[in-house]
């Protein structure tokens, strides 16, 4: 179990802080949708309280499903206080009515990064760069970022004559990796899509090749669809821009079967696939939403965002042996406790080190040296300080570098001198 602060240290590092300045401590959306704490208390404290009344009220509510819709609500509530375009990242738990198993949770952490109030496709480019930067920082190689566009899906539905059944078409198409071509065709037929339309969709199931080749095929397929052609143009811009800018480690792949289950997406959509060695599904996703704030009364505010599935990323790091031994240098210097007099002098040294931003402490009790050194090893402490009777007499202290075993002596009159070698 990790707090949002620990996840922030692990995942966000410096990457989010460079561009997304409004953090989760600023935007803390409610866990229970619609029903406020005041509503809940009023039911409990009312004289005519009964369990049925409470059950009926709660049955119409839901735990927070994602961070995007609550963020849209936040933007609407604070539209007069924030400057557009508005960027933020947010780390909080969300809930799903899922069957727990490897990679699937009823409660899990998400980290979202969004930009609202900007229509430019530069935002999509920047967010994909953010994906690449974070996963590169984590040394998580073999990441592929799948790209599609909702306009392309709408255009395909239009071309095959299934525009009035778009949702069922995209939901079925999104399952191609799980149930195969035959399974998708059966589901489409069961959802009311005609055999003729399904037959026209056949080229989708064989749309392979590199990104330029797929773009050429999509242009031909959607030549008669204005909306579909616009989606292809948007996709081409994003891929071209990122090709010119370059990515550190992630691979971009067009996947026209990618639909994303959330219907508020209207443009580009993304999904991040874990390395092939790890079988846990996607570890991130997102896309463009043109009017999500409209459900709360603020029309025509476009936004785009991405999400990191932190618990799955945790599993991937753990399975590949990439998880860092410590999230940060929680302790950099440990002073060995040789007794009361020595520990008081060591404590004074610790105070000086802390003033310089060094995490230091004195071992709290005078136990065997072996036990104290074992503690230092278990905590991955890089430096151990020794102040015994001899050092007190010489007004000095000894610093042992744990990695090499080297020992150097410094004067207590200039206690921060050894920091120059760190």
RODO-2510 file (C-alpha; in nm, 4 decimals, decimal comma):
residues 422
     n   res          X          Y          Z
     1     x     0,0000     0,0000     0,0000
     2     x     0,1501     0,3309    -0,1081
     3     x     0,0300     0,6823    -0,0429
     4     x    -0,0145     0,9366    -0,3205
     5     x     0,2986     1,1148    -0,1943
     6     x     0,5070     0,7971    -0,2346
     7     x     0,3631     0,7388    -0,5827
     8     x     0,4413     1,0996    -0,6688
     9     x     0,8055     1,0481    -0,5710
    10     x     0,8281     0,7272    -0,7742
    11     x     0,6318     0,8063    -1,0885
    12     x     0,6153     1,1825    -1,1277
    13     x     0,9723     1,2570    -1,0253
    14     x     1,0694     1,5811    -1,2006
    15     x     0,8777     1,5147    -1,5213
    16     x     0,5325     1,6266    -1,4035
    17     x     0,6720     1,9188    -1,2067
    18     x     0,8229     2,0645    -1,5227
    19     x     0,4868     2,1182    -1,6899
    20     x     0,1987     2,0299    -1,4567
    21     x     0,2140     2,2616    -1,1605
    22     x    -0,1274     2,2127    -1,0023
    23     x    -0,0879     1,8952    -0,8001
    24     x    -0,3222     1,6532    -0,6311
    25     x    -0,2975     1,8427    -0,3023
    26     x    -0,4726     2,1307    -0,4779
    27     x    -0,7331     1,9263    -0,6634
    28     x    -0,8712     1,6632    -0,4265
    29     x    -1,1952     1,5340    -0,5756
    30     x    -1,4559     1,3566    -0,3591
    31     x    -1,4557     0,9795    -0,3386
    32     x    -1,8343     0,9446    -0,3315
    33     x    -2,0063     1,1053    -0,6267
    34     x    -2,2929     1,3520    -0,5792
    35     x    -2,3809     1,2631    -0,2188
    36     x    -2,2028     1,5196    -0,0017
    37     x    -2,0940     1,4675     0,3565
    38     x    -2,3703     1,7039     0,4642
    39     x    -2,6265     1,4870     0,2818
    40     x    -2,4960     1,1790     0,4599
    41     x    -2,4956     1,3421     0,8033
    42     x    -2,8473     1,4782     0,7551
    43     x    -2,9748     1,1267     0,6936
    44     x    -2,7944     0,9842     0,9961
    45     x    -2,9010     1,2615     1,2322
    46     x    -3,2619     1,3001     1,1212
    47     x    -3,5285     1,1954     1,3690
    48     x    -3,7021     0,9767     1,1137
    49     x    -3,3806     0,7982     1,0128
    50     x    -3,4270     0,4494     0,8807
    51     x    -3,1997     0,2081     0,6982
    52     x    -3,4153     0,1947     0,3859
    53     x    -3,3934     0,5721     0,3392
    54     x    -3,0155     0,5621     0,3662
    55     x    -2,9921     0,2629     0,1333
    56     x    -3,2030     0,4344    -0,1333
    57     x    -2,9883     0,7479    -0,1187
    58     x    -2,6579     0,5594    -0,1350
    59     x    -2,7806     0,3276    -0,4122
    60     x    -2,7917     0,6268    -0,6471
    61     x    -2,4298     0,7194    -0,5793
    62     x    -2,0987     0,5732    -0,6868
    63     x    -1,7381     0,5732    -0,5772
    64     x    -1,5063     0,7788    -0,7960
    65     x    -1,4566     0,5901    -1,1245
    66     x    -1,1831     0,8081    -1,2706
    67     x    -1,0150     1,1456    -1,2191
    68     x    -1,1151     1,3104    -1,5473
    69     x    -1,4831     1,3774    -1,4792
    70     x    -1,4140     1,5146    -1,1268
    71     x    -1,1441     1,7329    -1,2824
    72     x    -1,3944     1,8688    -1,5355
    73     x    -1,6247     1,9539    -1,2480
    74     x    -1,3382     2,1293    -1,0681
    75     x    -1,2649     2,3383    -1,3781
    76     x    -1,6284     2,4468    -1,4019
    77     x    -1,6463     2,5346    -1,0320
    78     x    -1,3256     2,7416    -1,0513
    79     x    -1,3547     2,8775    -1,4053
    80     x    -1,3253     3,2359    -1,2804
    81     x    -1,0179     3,1623    -1,0685
    82     x    -0,7935     2,9739    -1,3099
    83     x    -0,6129     3,0799    -1,6263
    84     x    -0,6678     2,8889    -1,9482
    85     x    -0,5075     2,6815    -2,0834
    86     x    -0,4953     2,5091    -1,7468
    87     x    -0,2586     2,2212    -1,6694
    88     x    -0,2561     1,9908    -1,3712
    89     x    -0,1572     1,6462    -1,2564
    90     x    -0,3368     1,4536    -0,9856
    91     x    -0,2721     1,1291    -0,7967
    92     x    -0,5662     0,9620    -0,6217
    93     x    -0,7327     0,6215    -0,5850
    94     x    -1,0288     0,5203    -0,8017
    95     x    -1,2686     0,2265    -0,7766
    96     x    -1,4117    -0,0328    -1,0159
    97     x    -1,6610    -0,3150    -0,9682
    98     x    -1,4042    -0,5654    -1,0885
    99     x    -1,3095    -0,9223    -1,0036
   100     x    -0,9701    -0,8981    -0,8296
   101     x    -0,6878    -1,0843    -1,0040
   102     x    -0,3405    -1,0070    -1,1317
   103     x    -0,3492    -0,6577    -1,2776
   104     x    -0,7165    -0,5999    -1,1937
   105     x    -0,8217    -0,4206    -0,8765
   106     x    -1,1335    -0,2850    -0,7127
   107     x    -0,9304     0,0052    -0,5760
   108     x    -0,6174     0,1370    -0,7432
   109     x    -0,4189     0,4559    -0,7892
   110     x    -0,4260     0,6660    -1,1031
   111     x    -0,2042     0,9557    -1,1949
   112     x    -0,3656     1,1914    -1,4456
   113     x    -0,2174     1,4795    -1,6428
   114     x    -0,4607     1,7066    -1,8293
   115     x    -0,4695     2,0312    -2,0238
   116     x    -0,7998     2,2127    -2,0708
   117     x    -0,8792     2,5236    -2,2703
   118     x    -0,6539     2,4485    -2,5691
   119     x    -0,7503     2,2935    -2,9032
   120     x    -0,3964     2,2610    -3,0354
   121     x    -0,2650     1,9131    -3,1146
   122     x     0,0620     2,0245    -2,9552
   123     x    -0,0965     1,9176    -2,6269
   124     x    -0,1297     1,5591    -2,7526
   125     x     0,2333     1,5678    -2,8623
   126     x     0,3452     1,7003    -2,5245
   127     x     0,1501     1,4384    -2,3304
   128     x     0,2976     1,1536    -2,5355
   129     x     0,6405     1,3014    -2,4643
   130     x     0,5484     1,2921    -2,0962
   131     x     0,4620     0,9226    -2,1212
   132     x     0,7971     0,8603    -2,2874
   133     x     0,9916     1,0648    -2,0314
   134     x     0,8354     0,8952    -1,7286
   135     x     0,8764     0,5396    -1,8560
   136     x     1,2322     0,6150    -1,9680
   137     x     1,3078     0,7511    -1,6217
   138     x     1,1796     0,4242    -1,4765
   139     x     1,3936     0,2225    -1,7222
   140     x     1,0769     0,0472    -1,8371
   141     x     1,1828    -0,0518    -2,1884
   142     x     0,9623    -0,2097    -2,4518
   143     x     0,6737     0,0315    -2,3962
   144     x     0,4453     0,0881    -2,6940
   145     x     0,1982     0,3746    -2,7150
   146     x    -0,1014     0,2838    -2,9301
   147     x    -0,2714     0,5698    -3,1143
   148     x    -0,6096     0,6111    -3,2766
   149     x    -0,8709     0,8809    -3,3217
   150     x    -1,2412     0,8719    -3,2428
   151     x    -1,3094     1,0589    -3,5656
   152     x    -1,1498     0,7710    -3,7543
   153     x    -1,3792     0,5236    -3,5788
   154     x    -1,6819     0,7414    -3,6549
   155     x    -1,5681     0,7680    -4,0166
   156     x    -1,5313     0,3907    -4,0476
   157     x    -1,8789     0,3404    -3,9017
   158     x    -2,0094     0,5915    -4,1560
   159     x    -1,8366     0,4211    -4,4500
   160     x    -1,9658     0,0730    -4,3610
   161     x    -2,3174     0,2005    -4,2840
   162     x    -2,3089     0,1552    -3,9062
   163     x    -2,3063     0,5220    -3,8054
   164     x    -2,6283     0,4781    -3,6069
   165     x    -2,4698     0,1998    -3,4034
   166     x    -2,1336     0,3640    -3,3354
   167     x    -2,1028     0,2745    -2,9658
   168     x    -2,1688    -0,0973    -3,0175
   169     x    -1,9366    -0,0971    -3,3188
   170     x    -1,6447     0,0575    -3,1279
   171     x    -1,6997    -0,1527    -2,8134
   172     x    -1,6885    -0,4733    -3,0190
   173     x    -1,3886    -0,3568    -3,2223
   174     x    -1,1970    -0,2760    -2,9042
   175     x    -1,2144    -0,6445    -2,8053
   176     x    -1,0239    -0,7710    -3,1091
   177     x    -0,7127    -0,8640    -2,9092
   178     x    -0,9221    -1,0574    -2,6575
   179     x    -1,1800    -1,2451    -2,8659
   180     x    -1,0343    -1,2418    -3,2168
   181     x    -1,1880    -1,1506    -3,5524
   182     x    -1,4632    -1,4117    -3,5391
   183     x    -1,5603    -1,3100    -3,1859
   184     x    -1,5792    -0,9428    -3,2840
   185     x    -1,7934    -1,0207    -3,5869
   186     x    -2,0324    -1,2290    -3,3773
   187     x    -2,0659    -0,9526    -3,1185
   188     x    -2,1298    -0,6900    -3,3859
   189     x    -2,4002    -0,9077    -3,5372
   190     x    -2,5568    -0,9638    -3,1947
   191     x    -2,5578    -0,5869    -3,1351
   192     x    -2,7585    -0,5164    -3,4490
   193     x    -2,4857    -0,4393    -3,6999
   194     x    -2,5745    -0,5909    -4,0375
   195     x    -2,3744    -0,8622    -4,2091
   196     x    -2,3154    -0,6255    -4,5010
   197     x    -2,1614    -0,3647    -4,2698
   198     x    -1,9483    -0,6277    -4,0974
   199     x    -1,8228    -0,7472    -4,4357
   200     x    -1,7259    -0,3900    -4,5297
   201     x    -1,5302    -0,3645    -4,2026
   202     x    -1,3152    -0,6674    -4,2938
   203     x    -1,0152    -0,4566    -4,4138
   204     x    -0,9815    -0,3227    -4,0576
   205     x    -0,8887    -0,6650    -3,9274
   206     x    -0,5982    -0,6852    -4,1717
   207     x    -0,4718    -0,3288    -4,1393
   208     x    -0,1041    -0,3963    -4,0703
   209     x     0,2277    -0,2365    -4,1557
   210     x     0,4242     0,0582    -4,0186
   211     x     0,2618     0,3899    -3,9339
   212     x     0,3095     0,5561    -4,2781
   213     x     0,1626     0,2514    -4,4515
   214     x    -0,1378     0,2401    -4,2203
   215     x    -0,1967     0,6116    -4,2712
   216     x    -0,2006     0,5622    -4,6485
   217     x    -0,4531     0,2784    -4,6195
   218     x    -0,6727     0,4826    -4,3843
   219     x    -0,6726     0,7796    -4,6218
   220     x    -0,8002     0,5558    -4,9003
   221     x    -1,0546     0,3815    -4,6794
   222     x    -1,1961     0,7079    -4,5433
   223     x    -1,1692     0,9254    -4,8529
   224     x    -1,5484     0,9697    -4,8644
   225     x    -1,5830     1,0554    -4,4942
   226     x    -1,5103     1,4142    -4,3951
   227     x    -1,4963     1,3292    -4,0264
   228     x    -1,2810     1,0217    -4,0810
   229     x    -1,0385     1,2131    -4,3031
   230     x    -1,0044     1,4796    -4,0355
   231     x    -0,9164     1,2113    -3,7813
   232     x    -0,6488     1,0701    -4,0122
   233     x    -0,5019     1,4197    -4,0597
   234     x    -0,4857     1,4707    -3,6822
   235     x    -0,3188     1,1346    -3,6331
   236     x    -0,0689     1,2086    -3,9093
   237     x     0,0233     1,5430    -3,7494
   238     x     0,0887     1,3843    -3,4083
   239     x     0,3032     1,1045    -3,5514
   240     x     0,4967     1,3417    -3,7787
   241     x     0,5664     1,5858    -3,4943
   242     x     0,6880     1,3118    -3,2612
   243     x     0,8971     1,1585    -3,5378
   244     x     1,0742     1,4916    -3,5847
   245     x     1,1130     1,5533    -3,2116
   246     x     1,2207     1,1987    -3,1312
   247     x     1,1285     0,9777    -2,8368
   248     x     1,3666     0,8344    -2,5790
   249     x     1,2412     0,4758    -2,5667
   250     x     0,8679     0,4400    -2,6349
   251     x     0,7374     0,3132    -2,9689
   252     x     0,4361     0,4725    -3,1416
   253     x     0,1932     0,2356    -3,3104
   254     x    -0,1314     0,3099    -3,4929
   255     x    -0,4061     0,0733    -3,3799
   256     x    -0,7398     0,1388    -3,5509
   257     x    -0,9115    -0,1167    -3,3263
   258     x    -0,8325     0,0955    -3,0210
   259     x    -1,1535     0,2587    -2,9019
   260     x    -1,1137     0,3218    -2,5265
   261     x    -1,4281     0,2445    -2,3302
   262     x    -1,5091     0,5953    -2,2128
   263     x    -1,7491     0,7710    -2,4481
   264     x    -1,6420     1,1252    -2,3620
   265     x    -1,3393     1,0999    -2,5930
   266     x    -1,3838     1,2880    -2,9218
   267     x    -1,0425     1,3005    -3,0903
   268     x    -0,7038     1,1382    -3,0436
   269     x    -0,6967     0,8404    -2,8064
   270     x    -0,3954     0,6683    -2,6513
   271     x    -0,3230     0,3433    -2,4737
   272     x     0,0104     0,2325    -2,3296
   273     x     0,0954    -0,1364    -2,3528
   274     x     0,3311    -0,2894    -2,0981
   275     x     0,6457    -0,4682    -2,2196
   276     x     0,5723    -0,8062    -2,3785
   277     x     0,7386    -0,9877    -2,0883
   278     x     0,4699    -0,8593    -1,8505
   279     x     0,1158    -0,9845    -1,9068
   280     x    -0,0922    -0,7242    -1,7241
   281     x    -0,2714    -0,5325    -1,9983
   282     x    -0,2470    -0,1581    -2,0496
   283     x    -0,0634     0,0631    -1,8015
   284     x    -0,1941     0,3958    -1,9249
   285     x    -0,4415     0,5626    -2,1552
   286     x    -0,6198     0,8827    -2,2406
   287     x    -0,7362     1,1112    -2,5154
   288     x    -0,9037     1,4308    -2,6316
   289     x    -1,2427     1,5318    -2,4904
   290     x    -1,4026     1,8364    -2,6526
   291     x    -1,6954     1,9132    -2,4242
   292     x    -1,6631     1,7189    -2,1005
   293     x    -1,7162     2,0349    -1,8954
   294     x    -2,0488     2,0778    -2,0773
   295     x    -2,2167     1,8220    -1,8496
   296     x    -2,1527     2,0673    -1,5650
   297     x    -2,2689     2,3760    -1,7555
   298     x    -1,9498     2,5102    -1,9162
   299     x    -1,9750     2,4576    -2,2917
   300     x    -1,7072     2,4392    -2,5598
   301     x    -1,3999     2,3864    -2,3424
   302     x    -1,1718     2,1324    -2,5048
   303     x    -0,9309     1,9223    -2,3073
   304     x    -0,6893     1,6340    -2,3432
   305     x    -0,5389     1,4102    -2,0806
   306     x    -0,3524     1,0914    -2,0046
   307     x    -0,3562     0,8527    -1,7136
   308     x    -0,0983     0,6231    -1,5582
   309     x    -0,2211     0,3003    -1,3971
   310     x     0,0158     0,3139    -1,1039
   311     x    -0,0597    -0,0254    -0,9512
   312     x     0,0038    -0,2020    -1,2816
   313     x     0,3224    -0,0022    -1,3319
   314     x     0,4274    -0,1132    -0,9839
   315     x     0,3668    -0,4768    -1,0837
   316     x     0,5641    -0,4338    -1,4065
   317     x     0,8610    -0,2802    -1,2252
   318     x     0,8519    -0,5550    -0,9648
   319     x     0,8206    -0,8383    -1,2177
   320     x     1,1071    -0,7050    -1,4296
   321     x     1,3276    -0,6373    -1,1263
   322     x     1,3304    -0,2649    -1,1972
   323     x     1,1708    -0,1380    -0,8809
   324     x     1,4195     0,0845    -0,6949
   325     x     1,5447    -0,0428    -0,3618
   326     x     1,4368     0,2846    -0,2071
   327     x     1,2064     0,5563    -0,3379
   328     x     1,4528     0,8218    -0,2307
   329     x     1,7586     0,8650    -0,0142
   330     x     1,5660     0,8520     0,3095
   331     x     1,8871     0,8334     0,5136
   332     x     2,2262     0,9452     0,3846
   333     x     2,4394     0,9497     0,6991
   334     x     2,4142     0,7284     1,0071
   335     x     2,6202     0,8091     1,3157
   336     x     2,7149     0,5010     1,5162
   337     x     2,6185     0,5202     1,8838
   338     x     2,9216     0,4448     2,1066
   339     x     2,7660     0,5765     2,4266
   340     x     2,6003     0,8784     2,5853
   341     x     2,8909     1,1233     2,5544
   342     x     2,9757     1,0176     2,1995
   343     x     2,6127     1,0235     2,0832
   344     x     2,5640     1,3813     2,2071
   345     x     2,8619     1,4954     2,0017
   346     x     2,7290     1,2944     1,7075
   347     x     2,3896     1,4580     1,7500
   348     x     2,5517     1,8005     1,7197
   349     x     2,7176     1,6857     1,3960
   350     x     2,3814     1,5578     1,2714
   351     x     2,2327     1,9024     1,3312
   352     x     2,5014     2,0639     1,1155
   353     x     2,4500     1,8110     0,8374
   354     x     2,0747     1,8632     0,8392
   355     x     2,1288     2,2364     0,7929
   356     x     2,3021     2,1459     0,4668
   357     x     2,0047     1,9372     0,3536
   358     x     2,1629     1,6002     0,4400
   359     x     1,9349     1,3336     0,5881
   360     x     2,1288     1,2193     0,8945
   361     x     2,0594     1,0561     1,2291
   362     x     2,2259     0,8937     1,5294
   363     x     2,1474     0,5285     1,5959
   364     x     1,9148     0,5546     1,8976
   365     x     2,0783     0,3005     2,1311
   366     x     2,4279     0,1833     2,2225
   367     x     2,4102    -0,1726     2,0925
   368     x     2,6722    -0,3904     1,9258
   369     x     2,8470    -0,2329     1,6283
   370     x     2,7457    -0,5299     1,4123
   371     x     2,3762    -0,4583     1,4680
   372     x     2,4165    -0,0888     1,3887
   373     x     2,6098    -0,1625     1,0688
   374     x     2,3474    -0,4168     0,9646
   375     x     2,0845    -0,1439     1,0098
   376     x     2,2886     0,0866     0,7854
   377     x     2,3163    -0,1839     0,5188
   378     x     1,9435    -0,2619     0,5305
   379     x     1,8623     0,1081     0,4895
   380     x     2,1147     0,1454     0,2049
   381     x     2,2878     0,4246     0,3944
   382     x     2,5843     0,5426     0,1851
   383     x     2,7898     0,6899     0,4733
   384     x     2,8461     0,5877     0,8349
   385     x     3,0079     0,8251     1,0858
   386     x     3,2236     0,6974     1,3723
   387     x     3,2867     0,9158     1,6778
   388     x     3,4532     0,7195     1,9579
   389     x     3,6878     0,8068     2,2439
   390     x     3,9853     0,8585     2,0104
   391     x     3,7889     1,0888     1,7808
   392     x     3,6658     1,2937     2,0774
   393     x     4,0255     1,3332     2,1949
   394     x     4,1324     1,4422     1,8451
   395     x     3,8205     1,6585     1,7923
   396     x     3,7497     1,4602     1,4743
   397     x     3,5131     1,2106     1,3170
   398     x     3,5583     0,9227     1,0738
   399     x     3,3387     0,8774     0,7668
   400     x     3,3118     0,5269     0,6236
   401     x     3,1896     0,4966     0,2637
   402     x     2,9759     0,1845     0,2692
   403     x     3,0127     0,1005    -0,0999
   404     x     3,3938     0,0868    -0,0956
   405     x     3,4750     0,0476     0,2729
   406     x     3,7105     0,3477     0,2548
   407     x     3,7466     0,5563     0,5715
   408     x     3,8445     0,9233     0,5939
   409     x     3,8937     1,1491     0,8942
   410     x     3,7584     1,5045     0,9211
   411     x     3,7700     1,7772     1,1842
   412     x     3,4667     1,8472     1,4016
   413     x     3,5563     2,2157     1,3733
   414     x     3,4624     2,2010     1,0053
   415     x     3,1996     1,9243     1,0027
   416     x     3,0670     1,9874     0,6521
   417     x     3,4079     1,9539     0,4846
   418     x     3,3410     1,5934     0,3907
   419     x     3,0311     1,6995     0,1920
   420     x     3,2594     1,8208    -0,0865
   421     x     3,3334     1,4619    -0,1752
   422     x     2,9686     1,3515    -0,1924
***
